[in-house]
Amino acid sequence: MIAVSLDLIASRAAAMSHAQELGLFEQVLDHEPTSAPGSGLIYALWVADLTPVPRRSGLNSVSARLELAGRVLMPADTEPQGDVDVAVLGAVNGLFNAYCGDFDLGGTVAIVDLLGMHGGPLRARFGYTRLDSTTYRVATLTVPLIINDAWTEVP
């Protein structure tokens, strides 16, 4: 068995707990939904990218940038429709505030790369997606995590 030094379970659980503690979401999912997850505000979180971080690495260890994708979803036809953007943006604001307020996710990562020192920053892009027969207003988050000494270099 290969030893894994990235603790995705702990990092993802810490990132998800912030969403759960906000009390805004009907559901918090640990995967990207492939079918309509339901009504109300929903937050899903999954792995999007993994890359070494040269400027944080040394002669015998490599640090990593683990990028999580998060998505806030709400059915676009929720009434009143004018409140959908307000709810989605409010949820994103709450998540950003939580990630900024605990930028090491309870010690599970070195930092949440809020300002993009080692790649893109914490961000949200807004749009729409259709799952099954439901159109959702969405905000897709990039949650960049920096993990020190993720892998050992052996000559």
Contacts in CASP RR format, 6 or more apart in sequence:
PFRMAT RR
TARGET T0000
AUTHOR 0000-0000-0000
METHOD contacts of the structure
MODEL  1
MIAVSLDLIASRAAAMSHAQELGLFEQVLDHEPTSAPGSGLIYALWVADL
TPVPRRSGLNSVSARLELAGRVLMPADTEPQGDVDVAVLGAVNGLFNAYC
GDFDLGGTVAIVDLLGMHGGPLRARFGYTRLDSTTYRVATLTVPLIINDA
WTEVP
5 149 0 8 1.000
5 150 0 8 1.000
5 151 0 8 1.000
5 152 0 8 1.000
6 50 0 8 1.000
6 64 0 8 1.000
6 66 0 8 1.000
6 147 0 8 1.000
6 150 0 8 1.000
7 108 0 8 1.000
8 47 0 8 1.000
8 66 0 8 1.000
10 108 0 8 1.000
11 66 0 8 1.000
11 68 0 8 1.000
11 105 0 8 1.000
11 108 0 8 1.000
11 109 0 8 1.000
11 145 0 8 1.000
11 147 0 8 1.000
12 30 0 8 1.000
12 45 0 8 1.000
12 47 0 8 1.000
12 68 0 8 1.000
13 108 0 8 1.000
14 102 0 8 1.000
14 105 0 8 1.000
14 106 0 8 1.000
14 107 0 8 1.000
14 108 0 8 1.000
14 109 0 8 1.000
15 45 0 8 1.000
15 68 0 8 1.000
15 99 0 8 1.000
15 105 0 8 1.000
15 143 0 8 1.000
15 145 0 8 1.000
16 28 0 8 1.000
16 30 0 8 1.000
16 43 0 8 1.000
16 45 0 8 1.000
18 95 0 8 1.000
18 98 0 8 1.000
18 99 0 8 1.000
18 102 0 8 1.000
19 25 0 8 1.000
19 28 0 8 1.000
19 43 0 8 1.000
19 45 0 8 1.000
19 95 0 8 1.000
19 98 0 8 1.000
20 28 0 8 1.000
21 98 0 8 1.000
22 91 0 8 1.000
22 94 0 8 1.000
22 95 0 8 1.000
22 98 0 8 1.000
24 41 0 8 1.000
24 90 0 8 1.000
24 91 0 8 1.000
24 94 0 8 1.000
25 41 0 8 1.000
25 42 0 8 1.000
25 43 0 8 1.000
25 91 0 8 1.000
26 38 0 8 1.000
26 39 0 8 1.000
26 40 0 8 1.000
26 41 0 8 1.000
26 42 0 8 1.000
27 37 0 8 1.000
27 38 0 8 1.000
27 42 0 8 1.000
27 43 0 8 1.000
28 42 0 8 1.000
28 43 0 8 1.000
28 44 0 8 1.000
28 45 0 8 1.000
29 37 0 8 1.000
29 42 0 8 1.000
29 43 0 8 1.000
29 44 0 8 1.000
29 45 0 8 1.000
30 44 0 8 1.000
30 45 0 8 1.000
30 46 0 8 1.000
31 44 0 8 1.000
31 46 0 8 1.000
32 44 0 8 1.000
32 46 0 8 1.000
32 69 0 8 1.000
32 71 0 8 1.000
33 42 0 8 1.000
33 44 0 8 1.000
33 73 0 8 1.000
33 131 0 8 1.000
34 131 0 8 1.000
35 131 0 8 1.000
35 132 0 8 1.000
36 131 0 8 1.000
36 132 0 8 1.000
36 133 0 8 1.000
36 134 0 8 1.000
36 136 0 8 1.000
37 44 0 8 1.000
37 73 0 8 1.000
37 131 0 8 1.000
38 75 0 8 1.000
38 134 0 8 1.000
39 75 0 8 1.000
39 78 0 8 1.000
40 74 0 8 1.000
40 75 0 8 1.000
40 78 0 8 1.000
41 72 0 8 1.000
41 73 0 8 1.000
41 74 0 8 1.000
41 87 0 8 1.000
41 88 0 8 1.000
41 91 0 8 1.000
42 72 0 8 1.000
42 73 0 8 1.000
42 74 0 8 1.000
43 70 0 8 1.000
43 71 0 8 1.000
43 72 0 8 1.000
43 73 0 8 1.000
43 91 0 8 1.000
43 95 0 8 1.000
44 70 0 8 1.000
44 71 0 8 1.000
44 73 0 8 1.000
45 68 0 8 1.000
45 69 0 8 1.000
45 70 0 8 1.000
45 71 0 8 1.000
45 143 0 8 1.000
46 68 0 8 1.000
46 69 0 8 1.000
46 70 0 8 1.000
47 66 0 8 1.000
47 67 0 8 1.000
47 68 0 8 1.000
47 69 0 8 1.000
48 67 0 8 1.000
48 68 0 8 1.000
48 69 0 8 1.000
48 142 0 8 1.000
49 65 0 8 1.000
49 66 0 8 1.000
49 67 0 8 1.000
50 64 0 8 1.000
50 65 0 8 1.000
50 66 0 8 1.000
50 67 0 8 1.000
51 64 0 8 1.000
51 65 0 8 1.000
51 67 0 8 1.000
52 62 0 8 1.000
52 63 0 8 1.000
52 64 0 8 1.000
52 65 0 8 1.000
52 150 0 8 1.000
52 151 0 8 1.000
53 62 0 8 1.000
53 63 0 8 1.000
53 64 0 8 1.000
53 65 0 8 1.000
53 118 0 8 1.000
53 146 0 8 1.000
55 118 0 8 1.000
56 63 0 8 1.000
56 110 0 8 1.000
56 118 0 8 1.000
56 146 0 8 1.000
56 148 0 8 1.000
57 63 0 8 1.000
58 153 0 8 1.000
59 153 0 8 1.000
60 152 0 8 1.000
60 153 0 8 1.000
61 148 0 8 1.000
61 149 0 8 1.000
61 150 0 8 1.000
61 151 0 8 1.000
61 152 0 8 1.000
61 153 0 8 1.000
62 149 0 8 1.000
62 150 0 8 1.000
62 151 0 8 1.000
62 152 0 8 1.000
62 153 0 8 1.000
63 110 0 8 1.000
63 146 0 8 1.000
63 147 0 8 1.000
63 148 0 8 1.000
63 149 0 8 1.000
63 150 0 8 1.000
64 146 0 8 1.000
64 147 0 8 1.000
64 150 0 8 1.000
64 151 0 8 1.000
65 113 0 8 1.000
65 118 0 8 1.000
65 119 0 8 1.000
65 144 0 8 1.000
65 145 0 8 1.000
65 146 0 8 1.000
65 147 0 8 1.000
66 109 0 8 1.000
66 144 0 8 1.000
66 145 0 8 1.000
66 146 0 8 1.000
66 147 0 8 1.000
67 142 0 8 1.000
67 143 0 8 1.000
67 144 0 8 1.000
67 145 0 8 1.000
68 141 0 8 1.000
68 142 0 8 1.000
68 143 0 8 1.000
68 144 0 8 1.000
68 145 0 8 1.000
69 140 0 8 1.000
69 141 0 8 1.000
69 142 0 8 1.000
69 143 0 8 1.000
70 140 0 8 1.000
70 141 0 8 1.000
70 142 0 8 1.000
70 143 0 8 1.000
71 138 0 8 1.000
71 139 0 8 1.000
71 140 0 8 1.000
71 141 0 8 1.000
72 88 0 8 1.000
72 91 0 8 1.000
72 92 0 8 1.000
72 95 0 8 1.000
72 124 0 8 1.000
72 138 0 8 1.000
72 139 0 8 1.000
72 141 0 8 1.000
73 129 0 8 1.000
73 136 0 8 1.000
73 137 0 8 1.000
73 138 0 8 1.000
74 84 0 8 1.000
74 87 0 8 1.000
74 88 0 8 1.000
74 136 0 8 1.000
74 137 0 8 1.000
74 138 0 8 1.000
75 84 0 8 1.000
75 134 0 8 1.000
75 135 0 8 1.000
75 136 0 8 1.000
75 137 0 8 1.000
76 84 0 8 1.000
76 128 0 8 1.000
76 135 0 8 1.000
76 136 0 8 1.000
76 137 0 8 1.000
77 135 0 8 1.000
78 84 0 8 1.000
78 87 0 8 1.000
84 137 0 8 1.000
85 126 0 8 1.000
85 137 0 8 1.000
88 126 0 8 1.000
88 137 0 8 1.000
88 138 0 8 1.000
88 139 0 8 1.000
89 126 0 8 1.000
89 139 0 8 1.000
91 139 0 8 1.000
92 124 0 8 1.000
92 139 0 8 1.000
92 141 0 8 1.000
95 141 0 8 1.000
96 122 0 8 1.000
96 124 0 8 1.000
99 105 0 8 1.000
99 112 0 8 1.000
99 114 0 8 1.000
99 122 0 8 1.000
99 143 0 8 1.000
100 112 0 8 1.000
100 114 0 8 1.000
100 122 0 8 1.000
102 112 0 8 1.000
103 111 0 8 1.000
103 112 0 8 1.000
103 114 0 8 1.000
104 110 0 8 1.000
104 111 0 8 1.000
104 112 0 8 1.000
105 112 0 8 1.000
105 145 0 8 1.000
109 145 0 8 1.000
109 146 0 8 1.000
109 147 0 8 1.000
110 146 0 8 1.000
110 147 0 8 1.000
110 148 0 8 1.000
111 145 0 8 1.000
111 146 0 8 1.000
112 122 0 8 1.000
112 143 0 8 1.000
112 144 0 8 1.000
112 145 0 8 1.000
112 146 0 8 1.000
113 119 0 8 1.000
113 120 0 8 1.000
113 121 0 8 1.000
113 122 0 8 1.000
113 144 0 8 1.000
113 145 0 8 1.000
113 146 0 8 1.000
114 121 0 8 1.000
114 122 0 8 1.000
115 121 0 8 1.000
115 122 0 8 1.000
116 122 0 8 1.000
116 144 0 8 1.000
118 144 0 8 1.000
118 146 0 8 1.000
119 144 0 8 1.000
120 142 0 8 1.000
120 144 0 8 1.000
121 142 0 8 1.000
121 144 0 8 1.000
122 141 0 8 1.000
122 142 0 8 1.000
122 143 0 8 1.000
122 144 0 8 1.000
123 141 0 8 1.000
123 142 0 8 1.000
124 139 0 8 1.000
124 140 0 8 1.000
124 141 0 8 1.000
124 142 0 8 1.000
125 139 0 8 1.000
125 140 0 8 1.000
126 137 0 8 1.000
126 138 0 8 1.000
126 139 0 8 1.000
126 140 0 8 1.000
127 137 0 8 1.000
127 138 0 8 1.000
127 139 0 8 1.000
127 140 0 8 1.000
128 135 0 8 1.000
128 136 0 8 1.000
128 137 0 8 1.000
128 138 0 8 1.000
129 135 0 8 1.000
129 136 0 8 1.000
129 138 0 8 1.000
130 136 0 8 1.000
END
